[in-house]
């Protein structure tokens, strides 16, 4: 079984579209529990990136994927409903942490790479993680710190090296 990547989505767009998204994701949640297998919408054909443990709550979408986020699937869903999104994802077992934003056909994905996470050390005797002389109680806390630092650095230079346009 693969490591689980946690995904959280906040959608951007018209309120009426959120209602339609809620109907879709609640139906997928019910179907997943009934069939006991991951889901993608019927209109997303030929894609992997199945969603597990789906939860639509107060306009936010929470779910798990295997190993990594499923951005291609989510861009197709956003295009289908004519919305954008802000997507936070993490898979701490492989030091995956990122934030993607999709708006007006442009996907910006800021994520940690192996160079940024190579210096992480776990200290078993003290049960903490260390990076650059700083201690962190949990790997998620450390990855959040690194992502915030990267976002600040990118905003200071006024560009984002991770921007792509899917098409």
Backbone torsions as a table, in degrees:
resi	resn	phi	psi	omega
1	UNK	NA	136.2	-178.8
2	UNK	-74.5	163.6	171.7
3	UNK	-68.8	150.6	-177.3
4	UNK	-97.7	132.1	175.9
5	UNK	-100.3	122.4	178.6
6	UNK	-86.2	133.1	-176.6
7	UNK	-126.4	134.7	174.8
8	UNK	-130.2	130.0	-178.7
9	UNK	-121.6	135.7	167.0
10	UNK	-117.8	121.8	-177.0
11	UNK	-89.5	150.5	-178.2
12	UNK	-119.9	124.7	178.5
13	UNK	157.6	-157.3	-178.6
14	UNK	-76.6	142.6	-179.2
15	UNK	-56.3	-39.0	-179.1
16	UNK	-61.5	-32.4	178.2
17	UNK	-69.4	-33.8	178.8
18	UNK	-63.2	-37.8	178.0
19	UNK	-61.9	-43.0	178.6
20	UNK	-65.7	-40.2	176.2
21	UNK	-61.4	-43.0	178.7
22	UNK	-59.3	-42.6	178.0
23	UNK	-61.3	-46.4	179.8
24	UNK	-60.0	-52.3	-173.3
25	UNK	-71.5	-32.7	175.2
26	UNK	-66.6	-39.0	177.0
27	UNK	-64.6	-41.0	177.8
28	UNK	-64.6	-38.3	178.7
29	UNK	-62.1	-45.2	179.4
30	UNK	-64.4	-44.6	-179.2
31	UNK	-63.7	-39.6	178.9
32	UNK	-62.0	-44.6	-179.7
33	UNK	-65.3	-38.3	-179.2
34	UNK	-69.3	-46.3	-175.7
35	UNK	-87.8	-16.9	-177.7
36	UNK	57.7	42.9	173.5
37	UNK	-150.5	158.3	-176.7
38	UNK	-61.2	159.7	-173.8
39	UNK	-130.1	149.0	161.3
40	UNK	-136.6	153.9	179.7
41	UNK	-61.9	152.6	-179.9
42	UNK	-59.4	-31.6	-177.4
43	UNK	-79.2	-5.5	175.9
44	UNK	-100.4	96.7	-174.5
45	UNK	-97.9	143.6	171.0
46	UNK	71.1	19.5	-179.8
47	UNK	-114.2	144.4	168.2
48	UNK	-87.2	-162.9	-179.1
49	UNK	90.6	38.1	-178.3
50	UNK	-63.2	146.5	-177.1
51	UNK	-101.2	135.2	180.0
52	UNK	-125.6	156.4	178.0
53	UNK	51.0	48.0	-176.5
54	UNK	-70.5	135.3	177.1
55	UNK	-145.3	119.4	174.2
56	UNK	-103.2	115.6	-174.6
57	UNK	-141.2	120.9	176.5
58	UNK	51.1	43.4	176.1
59	UNK	80.6	2.9	177.0
60	UNK	-112.6	146.7	178.7
61	UNK	-110.3	129.2	176.7
62	UNK	-123.1	138.2	175.2
63	UNK	-166.8	173.3	178.6
64	UNK	-117.1	148.2	169.7
65	UNK	-129.0	164.6	177.7
66	UNK	-84.5	124.1	171.6
67	UNK	73.0	-47.1	-171.2
68	UNK	-150.0	166.5	178.6
69	UNK	-68.5	160.4	-179.1
70	UNK	-111.0	62.7	-174.2
71	UNK	-61.9	-37.2	-179.3
72	UNK	-61.4	-44.8	178.3
73	UNK	-61.2	-45.5	-175.3
74	UNK	-70.2	-32.3	174.7
75	UNK	-64.8	-40.4	178.0
76	UNK	-63.9	-39.9	177.1
77	UNK	-65.0	-45.4	179.6
78	UNK	-60.5	-44.0	178.5
79	UNK	-63.5	-40.4	-179.7
80	UNK	-60.2	-39.7	-178.2
81	UNK	-97.5	1.5	179.8
82	UNK	56.5	51.3	178.0
83	UNK	-131.1	169.5	170.9
84	UNK	-112.7	-175.2	178.2
85	UNK	-160.5	160.6	166.5
86	UNK	-118.3	125.7	-172.4
87	UNK	-123.7	120.0	172.8
88	UNK	-106.9	135.1	-178.6
89	UNK	-143.4	151.8	178.8
90	UNK	-155.0	139.7	170.7
91	UNK	-137.0	87.2	-170.2
92	UNK	-62.3	-26.1	-179.4
93	UNK	-60.8	-28.5	178.1
94	UNK	-116.9	18.6	178.7
95	UNK	55.9	37.2	176.1
96	UNK	-91.4	126.9	177.5
97	UNK	-153.9	133.4	179.5
98	UNK	-164.8	171.2	176.5
99	UNK	-139.8	124.2	179.0
100	UNK	-114.3	146.0	175.8
101	UNK	-130.5	131.0	179.2
102	UNK	-124.0	120.2	-178.7
103	UNK	-153.7	133.8	177.5
104	UNK	53.0	40.0	176.3
105	UNK	80.4	2.7	-179.8
106	UNK	-111.3	124.5	176.6
107	UNK	-103.1	120.5	174.2
108	UNK	-110.9	123.9	-176.7
109	UNK	-127.0	107.2	177.6
110	UNK	-101.0	121.0	-174.4
111	UNK	-143.5	161.1	178.2
112	UNK	-83.2	140.7	175.4
113	UNK	-109.4	174.2	-174.6
114	UNK	-64.6	-29.8	177.5
115	UNK	-63.1	-39.7	-178.6
116	UNK	-73.4	-23.9	-177.3
117	UNK	-107.0	-4.7	-178.1
118	UNK	-58.9	-32.5	-175.4
119	UNK	-82.0	0.5	-178.9
120	UNK	-71.2	130.4	177.9
121	UNK	-127.9	138.9	175.9
122	UNK	-101.7	130.4	178.7
123	UNK	-106.0	102.4	-175.8
124	UNK	-63.0	-40.2	-176.8
125	UNK	-64.9	-31.3	178.5
126	UNK	-105.6	-3.5	-179.5
127	UNK	52.5	55.8	176.8
128	UNK	-148.9	164.3	177.7
129	UNK	-105.4	147.1	-179.3
130	UNK	-128.6	141.6	172.5
131	UNK	-147.8	125.7	176.5
132	UNK	52.9	37.1	177.2
133	UNK	84.0	-1.4	179.1
134	UNK	-103.3	140.7	180.0
135	UNK	-100.3	145.3	179.4
136	UNK	-134.7	135.4	-179.3
137	UNK	-69.8	-30.3	-176.1
138	UNK	-137.1	148.0	179.3
139	UNK	-62.7	-35.5	179.4
140	UNK	-61.2	-40.3	178.2
141	UNK	-62.2	-43.2	179.5
142	UNK	-65.8	-44.9	179.5
143	UNK	-63.9	-38.5	175.7
144	UNK	-61.0	-43.9	177.9
145	UNK	-57.9	-47.0	-179.2
146	UNK	-63.8	-39.1	-179.7
147	UNK	-68.2	-42.3	177.3
148	UNK	-61.1	-43.1	178.7
149	UNK	-61.6	-42.7	179.2
150	UNK	-64.6	-43.4	179.1
151	UNK	-61.8	-39.7	177.5
152	UNK	-64.2	-44.2	179.5
153	UNK	-61.5	-45.4	179.6
154	UNK	-64.2	-37.3	179.7
155	UNK	-69.9	-29.3	178.8
156	UNK	-70.9	-32.6	178.4
157	UNK	-89.2	-6.3	173.6
158	UNK	74.3	24.4	177.7
159	UNK	-151.7	169.7	178.4
160	UNK	-132.1	110.1	-178.0
161	UNK	-67.8	-11.5	-175.0
162	UNK	-101.9	9.8	-177.7
163	UNK	-74.3	134.6	174.6
164	UNK	-140.0	155.8	174.1
165	UNK	-116.3	113.2	-178.5
166	UNK	-78.7	127.4	175.5
167	UNK	-175.9	NA	NA
